Structure formats: structure tokens, C-alpha cells
Amino acid sequence: MPSKRKFTLVLIKPSHYDDDGYVIQWFRSAIPANSLACLYGLALECREQQIFGDDVDFEILAFDETNTHIDPKKIASLIERSDDGMVMLVGVQSNQFPRTLDIARPLREKGIKTAIGGFHASGTMAMLPVREARVQEAIDLGVTIFAGEAEGRLGQVLKDAYNDELPEIYNFMDDLPNIESVATPLLPAERVHLTAGATTSFDAGRGCPFTCSFCTIINVQGRKSRRRSPADIDRIVRANVAQGLHSFFITDDNFARNKDWESILDRLIQLREVEKLNISFIIQVDTLCHKLPNFIEKCKRAGVKRVFIGLENINPDSLMSASKRQNKITDYRAMLLAWKKVGIVTYCGYILGFPDDTRESVIRDIEIIKKELPVDLLEFFYLTPLPGSADHKRLFESGIAMDDDLNKYDLNHAVTGHPKMSKEEWEATYRAAWETYYTDEHIETILRRAIATGTSPGKTMFFITWFTGCIDIEKIHPLEGGFLRRKHRKTRRSGLPLENPLIFYSRTFFETLVKQLRWIKLYARLRLIYMRVRKDPARFDYCDTALEPVSEHETDTLEMFQTAAASRFVEKIHKIEKLREGSLESGV
């Protein structure tokens, strides 16, 4: 009987380079790769369907470079030991594209079939009138570009690879697929255990109805809600629990806009309260979510422990300039207090670099937030024209200079000019923002609020330590952080020299030692604050301006509403409310 042929598919989620040109990689990384889970699940489905026939052994391997060393030579050997195969670089964002090319280049030199998909390729094809330069560079290397989503298409791509018929480009941007009843997003447990807390991920839906100009989601995944069914979510959770995994990140850009949010939460509540599954979730929502009846309460019952909210700014003019019309500063306190009421940790994104921002205005606004908004964790981002966003398209078509180095498009670098700040001033303002919010005094306030509202002070302190340490010690944004940084001498960005082994390993050893000592010192300092708050006999009675119930007159008293832009916005809101009341009274 003839032996089976073997086809090996290697799925890689690339990381990106730090400012010294070394791959950002950890012993345990933070954010699980949903795109990797989706592609792995789809590949498993293809294997079950025996798309190559029953005489081919189909091997599937998945690696996340944020926690796994990727050596292109070793990856190539995985393909070469088989009869056939290919490498797919999945979920590639703009800041990861330079690293992706450095992985793809030696693979193509060895004749390995290679494809690249993800937000950069998809976003630039959706928004730009010409081929983006780095995408074209990949094509010139013989790499296949995949734009769009792989549901219903992966099988054809694999067959094309098997038959040596891969085209230059697959472009499905005008044909976004249905994601209900498709393959289960899944990663092997041994891969998931390389993330902090063994957290895995899945998307319950895709697309967002809003039109934020800095966002790429709406131009890659569309503005129409496409979603998995509650039965799909049930199946995803059970498949992971069967592997011993209980912590999930639902990666929807805005879970509150998923039209099936309530039935999904009801299914998760059933799993937790009736079947007693020990499951927990992290979600992302908008600032209007508290207006959905039962949404926050059901999130609590479903096991949501943390929620990310795109606060973005407290200046209405800045929000309007970015088409973030759904964010109304008059809703912020009510929304945050609603999450506080159920004891869920909130962390909010805040963008720096809107046209009217200055160092003074940014620091002033952060001080106001500290006093008047019950935010747990605030994370700062540069306003970045990400390829695939309306902002990027506008600057591109206007010929306005943007940094040519895609590696910097990580929301942690300034990549274009600012009308009121020099690059140096903008960078100094960014650093000052973190320092202003995460003072020891305010950290104590955050912990006091946590105890008074029933939010876990221990978890809150852990994330504060994570955030401040990543910025101050690792010089990396918290979203890219992890436990124990790893560096490989030969895994350095192309064009930069390999360092002398003696110099590299000596410096890396002492750098790691110093960093760990600084982490210990940071933890010890914050632990003292935590213990002082925990031992305060009046800790449960704590209250401040941010925790006070929302008052109908607070727009007259809170500092957040006293700027010129805020006053104009509040006046507009009051006029709209009066018109609405008049319509109701007249029976319209």
C-alpha cells in the first residue's frame, strides 16, 4: 500500500520590532491572537473535510511570535520534511509588516509557498487607490497576499497551494462572509498556556456601525454587524473548556453593538449559573453601552471581569473632528458608574494628538479625569493615521508627510506632524500623560474607589503595576507587554547589524537583571499603598466627586464641563433634550 503524502501548513502570527530592532517577545505574552485561532479552526475544518483527498496527511502548526521564537530556517525545515506545504502569516497589522517581510524573505528564497493576510493588506486595498509599497514588496518576493476574511475561502487557498496555482492576490474585500455556523476558533491548549492567565480568544461578531476616522475596523470588517449565533458561542466555550481553558477575550471591537449580545450573554449565564462552568471574559464596548437595558448587569452574570472602553477624549471638538459622534461626555460618568456598580474593572483608551491638543490642555484634562471620572485604568495612544483608516487615506491623498517606517504604526509612536506641537513636544506630552495619571496619590485613589464599589482591588493593583511597569521599565505599550522579555541576537530587523555575542549577551543579562529588580521595587511600592488602603477601617465608606451619583446639575459644577468646547456641547445637548420633551408633551 503506497504511503500517504504529507502537506504541512504553518500558521504564524508575527510580532513587531522594538526601537532597537529586536522582536518584542515574552516568556508569557499578554494578548491572545484571535486571527490565529480563527485560521487554525478553519484549517482543522479543512482537514476534517479531507480537501486534499484521503491519501494526504494534513499537518497544521500554529505559532504566536509574541511568545515563541520564530526562526525562518526552522520554519522552512518543517515544510521541507513534508512532501508539500505552505506558511501563512496571519492577522498582520501595519506595525508587524516589516517583521513579516523579514520572515517571508528567507522562506521565499528557499522556495516555500508563503501568504500574508491581515489588517494592513486588507485595509490598504480597501482604502488606497494604489498598491501600498510594502504590500507590493511582498508580491515582488513571490508572496501571495490575502485581503478579506478566510471563512469559506481557506479551502480554496490550500488547494491552490497544493496544485502550485497560488495567485499574487486574493481580494475578497467586497465580499465579507457570513460567520454564523462556521468553524470554531480554536488554539491548542499548549499554545494558549503561553499567554498570561492562559487566556484564549474568539470574536462573537465583526463590523461596527460607527464612523470613527482613525479606525480601520469599519473599512476591513465593514459597518454591518455579522455575528456568530449563541449556539456557536456555546460550542466555542465548551471546546476550550474541554482543553482546560476558562479565560476568554471576546475580541469584537464593540460587543455592545452585536445585535445578539443579549442572547449570547444569556447562553453564557446558563453555562455559569446552571452548568457551573468556571468561565470569565474580557470585552470591548462603547460609551453608550450602559443605555442598553440589562447589558451591564448581564455582563456581570456572564462572567465579564474586565471591560475596555474607547473613551478617547473629554474634548467634544476633538471627538467630533474624529467622527466619534457617539461619544458624549455627558454620558461618561453614568456609564463608568454603571460598571463600578457591578464591580467590573474598567480600562479606557485615551488618544493624544488631536488638532487642538497642547501639553497644557492634555495635562489639564487628565487631572480633571482623575477627579471627576471613576476610571480604573487609563491607557494612552498617539492619534495615528493607521493604513486602512479614513485619516490615513486623507493624509495620503493630500500628500501630507507620514513616517515611512510601518514598524512605528503601533499607536506608541508619533508618525505624522501636529499643528500645535513639535514631534519632541508631542512625545514629551505622551510621556507626561502616563506620569500624570499614574501618580502614587492617584493610584491610592483608584484602589480606594475599587474597595468602596466592590471592584477587586488586588486585580486593579496588578493591572496598574503592569501598565506603569511596561511604560517605565520595558518602554513598551502595556498592550504589547508580557512576563519576562526575551531577545534573540540573530532575530534582528534586516538592515541592522548583528551585535557581537559577548556584548549582546552581557548587556541582555544585566538589562534583564536590572529590569527585574525595578519590577520588584515597583511592586513593593504599590503593595505598600495597597496594604495601607486595605487596612483603613473606613475603607468601605470612601467617596469622592467621581463616585457621587450623577446629578442633573453637575454640568454647571463639574470642571469637565467648563471648557469652551464642553460648554457649547452641553448647551447643544440641553437644546436637544428640550426639543425632545416638547415633542413628547405635544404627542408627536
Protein Blocks (a to p, Z undefined) as FASTA:
>chain_A
ZZdddddddddddddddfkopacddfbdfbdcfklmmmmmmmmmmmmnomnojkbccddd
dddfklpccdfklmmmmmmmpmbdcdddehiafklmmmmmmmmmmmmmnopacddedjkl
mmmmmmpcbdcfklmmmmmnopacdedjfehklmmmmmmmmnopacfbdcfklmccdfeh
iacddddfklmmmpghiiacddfbgcjfbfcfkbcklmmnopadcdddfklmmmmmmmmm
mnopabdcdfbfblmlpmklmmmmmmmmmmmmmnopacdddddddfklmmpghklmmmmm
nopabdcddekpacfklmmmnopakbcfklmmmmmmmmmmnopacdddddehifklcfkl
mmmmmmmmmmmpccfbdcdddddddehiaklmmmmmnopacdfblklmnopacfbdcfkb
cfklmmmmmmmmmmmmmgfklmmmmmmmmmmnopafklmmmmmmmmmmmmmmnopafklg
cehiaddfklccehiacddfklmmmmmmmmmmmmmmmmmmmmmmmmmmmmmmmmpmklmm
gccfklpccdfklmmmpmklmpmklmmmmmmmmmmmmmmmmmmmnoZZ
